[in-house]
Amino acid sequence: MKTKISLLAALLMLGIASAQQNLNYRTKQFNLDKGVALSGYDPVSYFLKNPKEGSKTYVFTQDGVKYYFANAANLETFKKNPAAYEPQYGGWCAYAMGAKGEKVEVDPETYKIVEGKLYLFYNRLFNNTLTDWNKDESNLKKKADANWMKLVK
């Protein structure tokens, strides 16, 4: 009986350690501005084709990553299926991830929804990487997926 309890306790501790590693991974890998994803924009609002800044009134932390929402309805929508609304590549520039495997800042209002997933892009100083992404999206997406997996291992 003591052996079973000891084994159960060890498994519980291992599970806690694994969960903590997942939180650390996400907070280290995601593009967070002052601890908040998407520069404070509401992730659900992108899928409504109207990106809006969220409010500190409506906040939710998903596995260590904090999100703001424009309203209670969007917050509740996100809670039901967070994976459907979180940005790809941790919110870093999709083009840079595909072209060079680099984490590059984004303009939160320069985005594209592809197959139900949110992709963000750098857009400053006369350089809108969404334009370049659109020229070779299929190839860049494959490369970005592979590059992201290398970074997060």
VMD Tcl script that draws the C-alpha trace (Angstrom):
set ca {
  {0.00 0.00 0.00}
  {2.83 2.42 0.88}
  {4.48 1.63 -2.46}
  {1.28 2.53 -4.34}
  {0.96 5.80 -2.43}
  {4.61 6.64 -3.07}
  {4.20 5.86 -6.77}
  {1.05 7.97 -6.96}
  {2.81 10.86 -5.21}
  {5.75 10.61 -7.62}
  {3.43 10.64 -10.64}
  {1.57 13.65 -9.26}
  {4.85 15.54 -8.76}
  {5.94 14.62 -12.29}
  {2.64 15.94 -13.65}
  {3.04 19.22 -11.76}
  {6.61 19.60 -13.03}
  {5.47 18.91 -16.59}
  {2.68 21.49 -16.34}
  {5.15 24.07 -15.01}
  {7.51 23.36 -17.92}
  {4.64 23.94 -20.36}
  {3.87 27.31 -18.75}
  {7.54 28.31 -18.85}
  {7.80 27.24 -22.50}
  {4.81 29.32 -23.50}
  {5.86 32.47 -21.65}
  {9.37 32.20 -23.16}
  {8.25 31.39 -26.71}
  {5.23 33.68 -27.13}
  {5.50 37.26 -28.32}
  {4.38 39.04 -25.16}
  {4.23 42.82 -24.77}
  {4.41 43.58 -21.05}
  {3.23 40.04 -20.38}
  {0.23 40.23 -22.74}
  {-0.20 38.42 -26.07}
  {-1.17 40.16 -29.31}
  {-0.07 43.57 -27.96}
  {-3.29 43.55 -25.97}
  {-5.56 42.91 -28.95}
  {-8.58 40.65 -28.55}
  {-7.82 37.32 -30.30}
  {-11.49 36.60 -31.06}
  {-11.94 39.97 -32.76}
  {-9.58 38.92 -35.58}
  {-11.98 36.15 -36.53}
  {-14.81 38.69 -36.61}
  {-12.73 40.60 -39.21}
  {-12.41 43.59 -36.90}
  {-9.28 43.45 -34.70}
  {-9.82 45.49 -31.55}
  {-7.74 46.25 -28.54}
  {-8.85 44.34 -25.52}
  {-9.53 45.69 -22.06}
  {-7.97 44.86 -18.71}
  {-11.57 44.36 -17.57}
  {-11.80 41.20 -19.68}
  {-8.65 39.18 -19.14}
  {-7.90 35.49 -19.33}
  {-4.67 33.56 -18.94}
  {-4.33 30.43 -21.06}
  {-1.47 28.19 -19.95}
  {0.63 31.13 -18.78}
  {-0.21 33.48 -21.69}
  {-2.42 36.46 -20.84}
  {-5.02 37.78 -23.31}
  {-7.25 40.85 -23.19}
  {-10.74 40.90 -24.73}
  {-12.95 43.70 -26.00}
  {-16.04 42.33 -24.29}
  {-17.40 39.50 -22.14}
  {-18.83 37.62 -25.14}
  {-15.42 37.36 -26.82}
  {-13.84 36.25 -23.56}
  {-16.40 33.46 -23.17}
  {-15.95 32.42 -26.81}
  {-12.18 32.12 -26.27}
  {-12.57 30.13 -23.06}
  {-14.59 27.48 -24.91}
  {-11.77 26.75 -27.39}
  {-8.56 28.74 -26.81}
  {-6.53 26.79 -29.40}
  {-8.87 28.02 -32.14}
  {-8.00 31.66 -31.44}
  {-4.38 31.72 -30.33}
  {-1.93 33.12 -32.91}
  {0.36 30.84 -34.85}
  {4.09 30.82 -34.07}
  {3.48 32.38 -30.68}
  {2.33 35.61 -32.28}
  {5.63 36.29 -34.08}
  {5.79 37.32 -37.75}
  {4.72 34.38 -39.90}
  {6.78 35.56 -42.88}
  {10.00 35.84 -40.85}
  {9.36 32.44 -39.30}
  {9.02 30.93 -42.78}
  {11.79 32.84 -44.53}
  {14.48 32.70 -41.83}
  {13.13 30.88 -38.79}
  {13.35 34.10 -36.78}
  {11.14 35.69 -34.16}
  {10.28 39.14 -35.48}
  {7.87 41.68 -33.96}
  {4.53 42.26 -35.64}
  {1.99 44.96 -36.30}
  {-1.10 43.55 -34.54}
  {-3.33 44.99 -37.25}
  {-1.49 43.23 -40.08}
  {-2.84 39.71 -40.10}
  {-4.39 36.94 -42.13}
  {-6.67 34.05 -41.24}
  {-5.59 30.91 -43.12}
  {-7.57 27.69 -42.70}
  {-9.04 29.00 -39.46}
  {-5.68 30.01 -37.96}
  {-4.41 33.50 -37.10}
  {-1.12 34.66 -38.66}
  {0.49 38.00 -37.85}
  {3.03 40.05 -39.83}
  {5.64 42.76 -39.51}
  {4.53 46.02 -41.14}
  {6.81 49.01 -40.57}
  {9.14 51.26 -42.50}
  {7.63 50.50 -45.90}
  {8.00 46.76 -45.31}
  {4.73 44.85 -45.13}
  {5.68 41.18 -44.91}
  {2.08 40.10 -45.51}
  {2.61 41.12 -49.15}
  {5.64 38.82 -49.41}
  {3.80 36.02 -47.58}
  {0.94 36.18 -50.08}
  {3.38 35.66 -52.99}
  {4.51 32.24 -51.68}
  {2.14 31.36 -48.84}
  {2.12 27.59 -49.25}
  {5.90 27.25 -49.25}
  {6.45 29.81 -46.47}
  {3.80 28.19 -44.28}
  {5.48 24.78 -44.55}
  {8.85 26.30 -43.70}
  {7.39 28.36 -40.85}
  {5.74 25.27 -39.34}
  {9.06 23.37 -39.46}
  {11.08 26.33 -38.15}
  {8.68 26.89 -35.26}
  {8.93 23.25 -34.23}
  {12.75 23.55 -34.14}
  {12.53 26.66 -31.95}
  {10.14 25.23 -29.41}
  {11.91 21.90 -28.84}
}
mol new
graphics top color blue
foreach p $ca { graphics top sphere $p radius 0.5 }
foreach p [lrange $ca 0 end-1] q [lrange $ca 1 end] { graphics top cylinder $p $q radius 0.2 }
display resetview
